[in-house]
Amino acid sequence: MNNAETTFITQNKNVPVIAGYDVVVCGGGPAGFMAAIAAARGGARTALIERYGFLGGMATAGLVAPISVFNYNGRRMIGGIPWEFIERLMEVGGAEEEKPLGNISFSPEKYKLIAQRMVLEAGVSLYFHSYLSGCQKVGNTLTHIFIENKNGTEAIAAKYFIDCTGDADLARLSEVPMQPAGATLQPASLIFMLGGVDTDALPMIRHSQQGVNYHDLTIRQMLEELDKTETVPLFGGPWYCGILTKGMVLLNMTRTYADMIDNRQATATECRLREDVFTFVKLLRENVPAFRNAYLATTATQTGVRETRRIQGVYTLTGKEYLDACDFPDAISRGCHPVDIHASVTHQQRCEFLKDAAFIPYRCLIAPGFPNLLVAGRAFSADEIASASVRVQASVMGLGQAAGAAAALCVPHEADVARVDIAQLRETLIGYGANLAK
Ligand SMILES: Cc1cc2nc3c(=O)[nH]c(=O)nc-3n(C[C@H](O)[C@H](O)[C@H](O)COP(=O)(O)OP(=O)(O)OC[C@H]3O[C@@H](n4cnc5c(N)ncnc54)[C@H](O)[C@@H]3O)c2cc1C
C-alpha cells in the first residue's frame, strides 16, 4: 500500500488539561507581552503562550528595528506600559530614543531580557516553546486552547483569550471571518546583522523630522547602478539601524512576495532570502567603504512578515478615518506612523504621512458574536491602508495594552467582551499613561 495515497487521517487522542486561567494570551510579540502584563496588572490570572524561547516577536525573532513610533510632533502619543518598557530598556543601556518622533533603536538581547522580566514580575505564567495548534469552543465561546511542545499536546482552559499571534491564528482556529484578500500582500524580508562595520563612517539613519521618509539613498543608487550589469536580488530601502554596539548594524533590504501563512511558501522564502543575504553582504563589502570589513553576524530567526490575515471585527478601521484622525467614543490607542506600504515585486515604497495622530477604536479588537476573544496586534480589524500604519511596534503595543486591560475588566462579571464598560476601560488606560485626548 502506498501511504502517500491516503488523503486524510482522523486522530482521536486524550489531551491533558494542564492549567486554567482568567486570561490566556497567544503570541509573545510586542502586542502579546503588553497584553499579558496589562491583564495581569488588572488582576487577572494570566498565561502567555509563545512558540519561541524568548519574547519580542518580530522585534527579536525578526530583528526588526527601530521600534516605530511613540510620538507625533514631539508629543508622546503611545504611553503607559509600552513606554515603561522603553524606560526599563534604557535603564540597562538597551534603548535610545530619537527625538522628536520617538523612534527607538534597541539591543535585541536586552529587549528579550526586559520583556521577560516585566512579564514575570507581573505574575504571568509563561509557556515558551509552545505552539498554538487548536482550540475547543462551545458555540462561539472558547473554552480551551491546545498547544504543542516537547510534553506532547496539552490543553489550557481560560475565561478570555487574546490572539496576538500576528497572523490571527487563534481567530482562524475559532472560525472568525477574515478581511477579504487585498490585491497583494506586503513583502517578506529576512533581516540580517553585520559586525565589523565602520559605524563611525556610516551615516546612521536619524528619524529627526516628521513627514520625511528615511532610507540610504547612496546605497540604493549604487545597487540600482549595479543592477544594470549584474544580477542584484530584489531589494527595498535599504534601511539600517544600530543595536547600540559599535560595529554592529541591522540591515533591512531583502524582499520577496510571499504568503507567509502558507508553509510551503514560507519554507521557499527562507531558503531564497538566505541566498540573497549572502549576495548583499558581498555587494556591500565590495562597494560601500563603511562595510569593507563587515561580516555576517547572524540572520534573523525567521523571515519578517509584514502582512497576512486580519480579522473582520465588530468595526473595521478605514484608511480614510485613520488619515483624517477621526476620534471614536471607544478609542483605546493611537497611531503616529505613516501609512507605509512596501511593494512586493519592485523596490518601491508608498508612504502617506499623517496630519495628526490617529485613533483606534476598541471595536476593532473584537469579532461579532465571539464573547470571550480579543485580537490585538497587526491582525486587528482594519483595511489595508489603516493597518499599514498601525502594524508598527509602538502602535501594536498600544493595542495589546488595551486588549489586556479590557480582558481583565471583563473577568469579575464574566462579561461579553462586546459589553466591556468603555468609560472604565478608557479611564484605566489613561491611568496607565495612554494619551486618548484629541
Ligand atoms: C521587514 C519588516 C520591517 C519592519 N519595519 C518596522 C519598523 O521599522 N518599525 C516598526 O515599529 N515596525 C516595523 N515592522 C512591523 C512590526 O515589526 C510588526 O508589524 C509587529 O512586530 C507586529 O507585532 P505583533 O505583536 O502583532 O506580531 P509579531 O511581532 O509577529 O508577534 C507575534 C508573536 O506570536 C508568536 N506566534 C505566532 N504564531 C504562533 C503560534 N501559532 N503559537 C505560538 N506563538 C505564535 C510569534 O512567535 C511572535 O512572538 C516591520 C516588519 C517587517 C516584517
The ligand as an ORCA input file, in Angstrom:
! r2SCAN-3c Opt
* xyz 0 1
  C      10.739     43.623      7.344
  C       9.925     44.359      8.343
  C      10.252     45.664      8.665
  C       9.520     46.341      9.628
  N       9.922     47.595      9.991
  C       9.400     48.136     11.110
  C       9.957     49.304     11.670
  O      10.908     49.879     11.146
  N       9.421     49.772     12.826
  C       8.377     49.139     13.446
  O       7.973     49.555     14.520
  N       7.788     48.053     12.902
  C       8.276     47.525     11.760
  N       7.727     46.390     11.246
  C       6.423     45.901     11.737
  C       6.436     45.195     13.078
  O       7.651     44.557     13.352
  C       5.310     44.143     13.195
  O       4.170     44.512     12.493
  C       4.957     43.968     14.674
  O       6.031     43.310     15.314
  C       3.683     43.170     14.853
  O       3.533     42.845     16.216
  P       2.570     41.665     16.680
  O       2.763     41.545     18.144
  O       1.227     41.905     16.126
  O       3.111     40.375     15.915
  P       4.568     39.681     15.937
  O       5.645     40.672     16.195
  O       4.629     38.891     14.675
  O       4.476     38.699     17.185
  C       3.690     37.549     17.127
  C       4.212     36.575     18.186
  O       3.375     35.422     18.222
  C       4.161     34.235     18.135
  N       3.349     33.237     17.436
  C       2.847     33.321     16.181
  N       2.096     32.246     15.899
  C       2.129     31.467     16.999
  C       1.525     30.206     17.324
  N       0.731     29.565     16.462
  N       1.772     29.686     18.548
  C       2.565     30.333     19.449
  N       3.150     31.525     19.180
  C       2.926     32.085     17.978
  C       5.390     34.661     17.362
  O       6.494     33.817     17.593
  C       5.612     36.080     17.881
  O       6.380     36.112     19.057
  C       8.406     45.709     10.252
  C       8.068     44.405      9.921
  C       8.819     43.720      8.975
  C       8.475     42.312      8.660
*
